[in-house]
Amino acid sequence: MWPNYACYSLLVSGKLIREHPGLVEQIVKTQINAIKYAVEHLDEVAEV
C-alpha cells in the first residue's frame, strides 16, 4: 500500500454467488459506489 492510497478488493465465494446472486450483485454495486466516493473525496479518505 502507498501513503494516502486506499486499496480496494472484494472476494466473494462461489457458494455465495450460486446461492445468493442478488445479494452478491448488491455487494458489488456497494463496493463500486464506495470506490467512486473515495476517488471523489481523496483527502477525507486518506485521513480515515
CHARMM internal coordinates of N, CA and C (Angstrom, degrees):
IC EDIT
DIST 1 N 1 CA 1.4312
DIST 1 CA 1 C 1.5245
ANGL 1 N 1 CA 1 C 110.14
DIST 1 C 2 N 1.3058
ANGL 1 CA 1 C 2 N 115.70
DIHE 1 N 1 CA 1 C 2 N 143.70
DIST 2 N 2 CA 1.4493
ANGL 1 C 2 N 2 CA 121.07
DIHE 1 CA 1 C 2 N 2 CA 178.81
DIST 2 CA 2 C 1.5229
ANGL 2 N 2 CA 2 C 109.75
DIHE 1 C 2 N 2 CA 2 C -100.00
DIST 2 C 3 N 1.3136
ANGL 2 CA 2 C 3 N 118.34
DIHE 2 N 2 CA 2 C 3 N 153.48
DIST 3 N 3 CA 1.4692
ANGL 2 C 3 N 3 CA 120.52
DIHE 2 CA 2 C 3 N 3 CA 175.60
DIST 3 CA 3 C 1.5350
ANGL 3 N 3 CA 3 C 110.76
DIHE 2 C 3 N 3 CA 3 C -57.22
DIST 3 C 4 N 1.3144
ANGL 3 CA 3 C 4 N 116.04
DIHE 3 N 3 CA 3 C 4 N 139.80
DIST 4 N 4 CA 1.4725
ANGL 3 C 4 N 4 CA 122.98
DIHE 3 CA 3 C 4 N 4 CA 178.51
DIST 4 CA 4 C 1.5332
ANGL 4 N 4 CA 4 C 113.64
DIHE 3 C 4 N 4 CA 4 C 60.77
DIST 4 C 5 N 1.3077
ANGL 4 CA 4 C 5 N 116.76
DIHE 4 N 4 CA 4 C 5 N 24.67
DIST 5 N 5 CA 1.4566
ANGL 4 C 5 N 5 CA 120.65
DIHE 4 CA 4 C 5 N 5 CA 179.12
DIST 5 CA 5 C 1.5211
ANGL 5 N 5 CA 5 C 108.92
DIHE 4 C 5 N 5 CA 5 C -125.42
DIST 5 C 6 N 1.3093
ANGL 5 CA 5 C 6 N 116.16
DIHE 5 N 5 CA 5 C 6 N 123.24
DIST 6 N 6 CA 1.4647
ANGL 5 C 6 N 6 CA 120.38
DIHE 5 CA 5 C 6 N 6 CA 177.74
DIST 6 CA 6 C 1.5299
ANGL 6 N 6 CA 6 C 108.54
DIHE 5 C 6 N 6 CA 6 C -90.46
DIST 6 C 7 N 1.2944
ANGL 6 CA 6 C 7 N 117.11
DIHE 6 N 6 CA 6 C 7 N 129.52
DIST 7 N 7 CA 1.4578
ANGL 6 C 7 N 7 CA 122.06
DIHE 6 CA 6 C 7 N 7 CA 179.94
DIST 7 CA 7 C 1.5331
ANGL 7 N 7 CA 7 C 108.46
DIHE 6 C 7 N 7 CA 7 C -98.98
DIST 7 C 8 N 1.3044
ANGL 7 CA 7 C 8 N 116.99
DIHE 7 N 7 CA 7 C 8 N 134.72
DIST 8 N 8 CA 1.4597
ANGL 7 C 8 N 8 CA 121.17
DIHE 7 CA 7 C 8 N 8 CA -176.34
DIST 8 CA 8 C 1.5190
ANGL 8 N 8 CA 8 C 109.97
DIHE 7 C 8 N 8 CA 8 C -117.93
DIST 8 C 9 N 1.3023
ANGL 8 CA 8 C 9 N 115.58
DIHE 8 N 8 CA 8 C 9 N 132.26
DIST 9 N 9 CA 1.4548
ANGL 8 C 9 N 9 CA 119.49
DIHE 8 CA 8 C 9 N 9 CA 172.20
DIST 9 CA 9 C 1.5194
ANGL 9 N 9 CA 9 C 108.39
DIHE 8 C 9 N 9 CA 9 C -151.29
DIST 9 C 10 N 1.2959
ANGL 9 CA 9 C 10 N 115.71
DIHE 9 N 9 CA 9 C 10 N 152.81
DIST 10 N 10 CA 1.4499
ANGL 9 C 10 N 10 CA 121.83
DIHE 9 CA 9 C 10 N 10 CA -179.62
DIST 10 CA 10 C 1.5144
ANGL 10 N 10 CA 10 C 107.40
DIHE 9 C 10 N 10 CA 10 C -143.39
DIST 10 C 11 N 1.3065
ANGL 10 CA 10 C 11 N 115.61
DIHE 10 N 10 CA 10 C 11 N 130.65
DIST 11 N 11 CA 1.4522
ANGL 10 C 11 N 11 CA 121.52
DIHE 10 CA 10 C 11 N 11 CA 178.83
DIST 11 CA 11 C 1.5151
ANGL 11 N 11 CA 11 C 108.30
DIHE 10 C 11 N 11 CA 11 C -123.88
DIST 11 C 12 N 1.3210
ANGL 11 CA 11 C 12 N 116.40
DIHE 11 N 11 CA 11 C 12 N 129.57
DIST 12 N 12 CA 1.4628
ANGL 11 C 12 N 12 CA 121.80
DIHE 11 CA 11 C 12 N 12 CA 179.66
DIST 12 CA 12 C 1.5213
ANGL 12 N 12 CA 12 C 107.79
DIHE 11 C 12 N 12 CA 12 C -129.48
DIST 12 C 13 N 1.3152
ANGL 12 CA 12 C 13 N 116.16
DIHE 12 N 12 CA 12 C 13 N 132.12
DIST 13 N 13 CA 1.4645
ANGL 12 C 13 N 13 CA 119.49
DIHE 12 CA 12 C 13 N 13 CA -178.74
DIST 13 CA 13 C 1.5250
ANGL 13 N 13 CA 13 C 111.16
DIHE 12 C 13 N 13 CA 13 C -73.12
DIST 13 C 14 N 1.3120
ANGL 13 CA 13 C 14 N 114.94
DIHE 13 N 13 CA 13 C 14 N 153.58
DIST 14 N 14 CA 1.4564
ANGL 13 C 14 N 14 CA 120.81
DIHE 13 CA 13 C 14 N 14 CA 176.11
DIST 14 CA 14 C 1.5139
ANGL 14 N 14 CA 14 C 111.64
DIHE 13 C 14 N 14 CA 14 C -60.11
DIST 14 C 15 N 1.3201
ANGL 14 CA 14 C 15 N 116.73
DIHE 14 N 14 CA 14 C 15 N -36.22
DIST 15 N 15 CA 1.4648
ANGL 14 C 15 N 15 CA 121.40
DIHE 14 CA 14 C 15 N 15 CA 179.18
DIST 15 CA 15 C 1.5249
ANGL 15 N 15 CA 15 C 110.49
DIHE 14 C 15 N 15 CA 15 C -62.38
DIST 15 C 16 N 1.3362
ANGL 15 CA 15 C 16 N 116.57
DIHE 15 N 15 CA 15 C 16 N -44.93
DIST 16 N 16 CA 1.4579
ANGL 15 C 16 N 16 CA 119.68
DIHE 15 CA 15 C 16 N 16 CA 179.30
DIST 16 CA 16 C 1.5283
ANGL 16 N 16 CA 16 C 110.60
DIHE 15 C 16 N 16 CA 16 C -64.34
DIST 16 C 17 N 1.3176
ANGL 16 CA 16 C 17 N 116.69
DIHE 16 N 16 CA 16 C 17 N -40.28
DIST 17 N 17 CA 1.4632
ANGL 16 C 17 N 17 CA 120.50
DIHE 16 CA 16 C 17 N 17 CA 178.17
DIST 17 CA 17 C 1.5287
ANGL 17 N 17 CA 17 C 110.52
DIHE 16 C 17 N 17 CA 17 C -61.45
DIST 17 C 18 N 1.3186
ANGL 17 CA 17 C 18 N 116.91
DIHE 17 N 17 CA 17 C 18 N -45.34
DIST 18 N 18 CA 1.4649
ANGL 17 C 18 N 18 CA 120.66
DIHE 17 CA 17 C 18 N 18 CA -178.75
DIST 18 CA 18 C 1.5226
ANGL 18 N 18 CA 18 C 112.09
DIHE 17 C 18 N 18 CA 18 C -67.99
DIST 18 C 19 N 1.3344
ANGL 18 CA 18 C 19 N 116.54
DIHE 18 N 18 CA 18 C 19 N -43.05
DIST 19 N 19 CA 1.4612
ANGL 18 C 19 N 19 CA 120.40
DIHE 18 CA 18 C 19 N 19 CA -172.55
DIST 19 CA 19 C 1.5256
ANGL 19 N 19 CA 19 C 113.61
DIHE 18 C 19 N 19 CA 19 C -86.51
DIST 19 C 20 N 1.3355
ANGL 19 CA 19 C 20 N 117.83
DIHE 19 N 19 CA 19 C 20 N -23.92
DIST 20 N 20 CA 1.4647
ANGL 19 C 20 N 20 CA 120.83
DIHE 19 CA 19 C 20 N 20 CA -175.71
DIST 20 CA 20 C 1.5294
ANGL 20 N 20 CA 20 C 111.02
DIHE 19 C 20 N 20 CA 20 C -143.19
DIST 20 C 21 N 1.3218
ANGL 20 CA 20 C 21 N 117.92
DIHE 20 N 20 CA 20 C 21 N 61.58
DIST 21 N 21 CA 1.4608
ANGL 20 C 21 N 21 CA 119.59
DIHE 20 CA 20 C 21 N 21 CA -176.32
DIST 21 CA 21 C 1.5306
ANGL 21 N 21 CA 21 C 113.33
DIHE 20 C 21 N 21 CA 21 C -61.26
DIST 21 C 22 N 1.3207
ANGL 21 CA 21 C 22 N 117.69
DIHE 21 N 21 CA 21 C 22 N -35.24
DIST 22 N 22 CA 1.4630
ANGL 21 C 22 N 22 CA 120.30
DIHE 21 CA 21 C 22 N 22 CA 178.81
DIST 22 CA 22 C 1.5143
ANGL 22 N 22 CA 22 C 112.17
DIHE 21 C 22 N 22 CA 22 C -64.71
DIST 22 C 23 N 1.3182
ANGL 22 CA 22 C 23 N 115.91
DIHE 22 N 22 CA 22 C 23 N -39.93
DIST 23 N 23 CA 1.4581
ANGL 22 C 23 N 23 CA 120.77
DIHE 22 CA 22 C 23 N 23 CA 177.44
DIST 23 CA 23 C 1.5268
ANGL 23 N 23 CA 23 C 110.47
DIHE 22 C 23 N 23 CA 23 C -64.10
DIST 23 C 24 N 1.3241
ANGL 23 CA 23 C 24 N 116.27
DIHE 23 N 23 CA 23 C 24 N -43.83
DIST 24 N 24 CA 1.4713
ANGL 23 C 24 N 24 CA 120.39
DIHE 23 CA 23 C 24 N 24 CA 178.73
DIST 24 CA 24 C 1.5271
ANGL 24 N 24 CA 24 C 110.10
DIHE 23 C 24 N 24 CA 24 C -61.38
DIST 24 C 25 N 1.3099
ANGL 24 CA 24 C 25 N 117.03
DIHE 24 N 24 CA 24 C 25 N -40.68
DIST 25 N 25 CA 1.4633
ANGL 24 C 25 N 25 CA 120.31
DIHE 24 CA 24 C 25 N 25 CA 178.32
DIST 25 CA 25 C 1.5301
ANGL 25 N 25 CA 25 C 110.34
DIHE 24 C 25 N 25 CA 25 C -59.67
DIST 25 C 26 N 1.3125
ANGL 25 CA 25 C 26 N 117.14
DIHE 25 N 25 CA 25 C 26 N -43.73
DIST 26 N 26 CA 1.4644
ANGL 25 C 26 N 26 CA 120.32
DIHE 25 CA 25 C 26 N 26 CA 179.67
DIST 26 CA 26 C 1.5335
ANGL 26 N 26 CA 26 C 111.73
DIHE 25 C 26 N 26 CA 26 C -67.64
DIST 26 C 27 N 1.3113
ANGL 26 CA 26 C 27 N 117.18
DIHE 26 N 26 CA 26 C 27 N -37.23
DIST 27 N 27 CA 1.4683
ANGL 26 C 27 N 27 CA 120.95
DIHE 26 CA 26 C 27 N 27 CA 177.31
DIST 27 CA 27 C 1.5307
ANGL 27 N 27 CA 27 C 109.80
DIHE 26 C 27 N 27 CA 27 C -61.89
DIST 27 C 28 N 1.3245
ANGL 27 CA 27 C 28 N 116.72
DIHE 27 N 27 CA 27 C 28 N -45.14
DIST 28 N 28 CA 1.4621
ANGL 27 C 28 N 28 CA 120.99
DIHE 27 CA 27 C 28 N 28 CA -179.84
DIST 28 CA 28 C 1.5303
ANGL 28 N 28 CA 28 C 110.44
DIHE 27 C 28 N 28 CA 28 C -64.30
DIST 28 C 29 N 1.3271
ANGL 28 CA 28 C 29 N 117.30
DIHE 28 N 28 CA 28 C 29 N -42.99
DIST 29 N 29 CA 1.4586
ANGL 28 C 29 N 29 CA 120.63
DIHE 28 CA 28 C 29 N 29 CA 178.04
DIST 29 CA 29 C 1.5283
ANGL 29 N 29 CA 29 C 111.01
DIHE 28 C 29 N 29 CA 29 C -61.31
DIST 29 C 30 N 1.3249
ANGL 29 CA 29 C 30 N 116.57
DIHE 29 N 29 CA 29 C 30 N -41.03
DIST 30 N 30 CA 1.4576
ANGL 29 C 30 N 30 CA 120.89
DIHE 29 CA 29 C 30 N 30 CA 178.08
DIST 30 CA 30 C 1.5203
ANGL 30 N 30 CA 30 C 110.84
DIHE 29 C 30 N 30 CA 30 C -63.19
DIST 30 C 31 N 1.3229
ANGL 30 CA 30 C 31 N 116.40
DIHE 30 N 30 CA 30 C 31 N -41.93
DIST 31 N 31 CA 1.4646
ANGL 30 C 31 N 31 CA 120.85
DIHE 30 CA 30 C 31 N 31 CA 178.34
DIST 31 CA 31 C 1.5302
ANGL 31 N 31 CA 31 C 110.62
DIHE 30 C 31 N 31 CA 31 C -62.22
DIST 31 C 32 N 1.3087
ANGL 31 CA 31 C 32 N 116.97
DIHE 31 N 31 CA 31 C 32 N -43.40
DIST 32 N 32 CA 1.4689
ANGL 31 C 32 N 32 CA 120.92
DIHE 31 CA 31 C 32 N 32 CA 178.80
DIST 32 CA 32 C 1.5241
ANGL 32 N 32 CA 32 C 110.15
DIHE 31 C 32 N 32 CA 32 C -61.63
DIST 32 C 33 N 1.3276
ANGL 32 CA 32 C 33 N 117.16
DIHE 32 N 32 CA 32 C 33 N -44.29
DIST 33 N 33 CA 1.4678
ANGL 32 C 33 N 33 CA 120.06
DIHE 32 CA 32 C 33 N 33 CA 178.58
DIST 33 CA 33 C 1.5216
ANGL 33 N 33 CA 33 C 111.67
DIHE 32 C 33 N 33 CA 33 C -63.37
DIST 33 C 34 N 1.3098
ANGL 33 CA 33 C 34 N 117.44
DIHE 33 N 33 CA 33 C 34 N -38.21
DIST 34 N 34 CA 1.4626
ANGL 33 C 34 N 34 CA 121.11
DIHE 33 CA 33 C 34 N 34 CA 178.22
DIST 34 CA 34 C 1.5307
ANGL 34 N 34 CA 34 C 110.71
DIHE 33 C 34 N 34 CA 34 C -64.41
DIST 34 C 35 N 1.3089
ANGL 34 CA 34 C 35 N 117.08
DIHE 34 N 34 CA 34 C 35 N -41.11
DIST 35 N 35 CA 1.4688
ANGL 34 C 35 N 35 CA 120.86
DIHE 34 CA 34 C 35 N 35 CA 178.36
DIST 35 CA 35 C 1.5267
ANGL 35 N 35 CA 35 C 110.35
DIHE 34 C 35 N 35 CA 35 C -64.83
DIST 35 C 36 N 1.3397
ANGL 35 CA 35 C 36 N 116.87
DIHE 35 N 35 CA 35 C 36 N -44.51
DIST 36 N 36 CA 1.4683
ANGL 35 C 36 N 36 CA 120.07
DIHE 35 CA 35 C 36 N 36 CA 178.17
DIST 36 CA 36 C 1.5246
ANGL 36 N 36 CA 36 C 110.17
DIHE 35 C 36 N 36 CA 36 C -59.31
DIST 36 C 37 N 1.3163
ANGL 36 CA 36 C 37 N 117.05
DIHE 36 N 36 CA 36 C 37 N -43.57
DIST 37 N 37 CA 1.4635
ANGL 36 C 37 N 37 CA 120.47
DIHE 36 CA 36 C 37 N 37 CA 179.28
DIST 37 CA 37 C 1.5231
ANGL 37 N 37 CA 37 C 110.29
DIHE 36 C 37 N 37 CA 37 C -61.63
DIST 37 C 38 N 1.3186
ANGL 37 CA 37 C 38 N 115.96
DIHE 37 N 37 CA 37 C 38 N -45.90
DIST 38 N 38 CA 1.4656
ANGL 37 C 38 N 38 CA 120.21
DIHE 37 CA 37 C 38 N 38 CA -178.38
DIST 38 CA 38 C 1.5235
ANGL 38 N 38 CA 38 C 111.30
DIHE 37 C 38 N 38 CA 38 C -61.07
DIST 38 C 39 N 1.3218
ANGL 38 CA 38 C 39 N 117.22
DIHE 38 N 38 CA 38 C 39 N -41.64
DIST 39 N 39 CA 1.4629
ANGL 38 C 39 N 39 CA 121.24
DIHE 38 CA 38 C 39 N 39 CA -180.00
DIST 39 CA 39 C 1.5353
ANGL 39 N 39 CA 39 C 110.20
DIHE 38 C 39 N 39 CA 39 C -63.94
DIST 39 C 40 N 1.3206
ANGL 39 CA 39 C 40 N 116.25
DIHE 39 N 39 CA 39 C 40 N -36.58
DIST 40 N 40 CA 1.4668
ANGL 39 C 40 N 40 CA 120.68
DIHE 39 CA 39 C 40 N 40 CA -178.34
DIST 40 CA 40 C 1.5269
ANGL 40 N 40 CA 40 C 112.80
DIHE 39 C 40 N 40 CA 40 C -80.82
DIST 40 C 41 N 1.3307
ANGL 40 CA 40 C 41 N 117.92
DIHE 40 N 40 CA 40 C 41 N -14.19
DIST 41 N 41 CA 1.4578
ANGL 40 C 41 N 41 CA 122.38
DIHE 40 CA 40 C 41 N 41 CA -176.96
DIST 41 CA 41 C 1.5269
ANGL 41 N 41 CA 41 C 111.00
DIHE 40 C 41 N 41 CA 41 C -132.95
DIST 41 C 42 N 1.3203
ANGL 41 CA 41 C 42 N 115.52
DIHE 41 N 41 CA 41 C 42 N 53.65
DIST 42 N 42 CA 1.4637
ANGL 41 C 42 N 42 CA 121.09
DIHE 41 CA 41 C 42 N 42 CA -173.04
DIST 42 CA 42 C 1.5316
ANGL 42 N 42 CA 42 C 113.46
DIHE 41 C 42 N 42 CA 42 C -57.12
DIST 42 C 43 N 1.3179
ANGL 42 CA 42 C 43 N 117.19
DIHE 42 N 42 CA 42 C 43 N -43.91
DIST 43 N 43 CA 1.4680
ANGL 42 C 43 N 43 CA 119.35
DIHE 42 CA 42 C 43 N 43 CA -178.11
DIST 43 CA 43 C 1.5226
ANGL 43 N 43 CA 43 C 111.59
DIHE 42 C 43 N 43 CA 43 C -62.50
DIST 43 C 44 N 1.3133
ANGL 43 CA 43 C 44 N 115.96
DIHE 43 N 43 CA 43 C 44 N -44.65
DIST 44 N 44 CA 1.4705
ANGL 43 C 44 N 44 CA 120.65
DIHE 43 CA 43 C 44 N 44 CA 179.22
DIST 44 CA 44 C 1.5209
ANGL 44 N 44 CA 44 C 111.14
DIHE 43 C 44 N 44 CA 44 C -62.86
DIST 44 C 45 N 1.3028
ANGL 44 CA 44 C 45 N 116.76
DIHE 44 N 44 CA 44 C 45 N -44.85
DIST 45 N 45 CA 1.4625
ANGL 44 C 45 N 45 CA 121.22
DIHE 44 CA 44 C 45 N 45 CA -179.71
DIST 45 CA 45 C 1.5235
ANGL 45 N 45 CA 45 C 111.25
DIHE 44 C 45 N 45 CA 45 C -65.20
DIST 45 C 46 N 1.3207
ANGL 45 CA 45 C 46 N 116.74
DIHE 45 N 45 CA 45 C 46 N -38.97
DIST 46 N 46 CA 1.4693
ANGL 45 C 46 N 46 CA 120.77
DIHE 45 CA 45 C 46 N 46 CA 179.87
DIST 46 CA 46 C 1.5198
ANGL 46 N 46 CA 46 C 110.54
DIHE 45 C 46 N 46 CA 46 C -63.07
DIST 46 C 47 N 1.3356
ANGL 46 CA 46 C 47 N 117.55
DIHE 46 N 46 CA 46 C 47 N -35.94
DIST 47 N 47 CA 1.4643
ANGL 46 C 47 N 47 CA 120.44
DIHE 46 CA 46 C 47 N 47 CA 178.56
DIST 47 CA 47 C 1.5207
ANGL 47 N 47 CA 47 C 111.34
DIHE 46 C 47 N 47 CA 47 C -65.89
DIST 47 C 48 N 1.3155
ANGL 47 CA 47 C 48 N 116.19
DIHE 47 N 47 CA 47 C 48 N -39.52
DIST 48 N 48 CA 1.4729
ANGL 47 C 48 N 48 CA 120.71
DIHE 47 CA 47 C 48 N 48 CA -178.06
DIST 48 CA 48 C 1.5141
ANGL 48 N 48 CA 48 C 109.14
DIHE 47 C 48 N 48 CA 48 C -68.48
END
COOR INIT
IC SEED 1 N 1 CA 1 C
IC BUILD
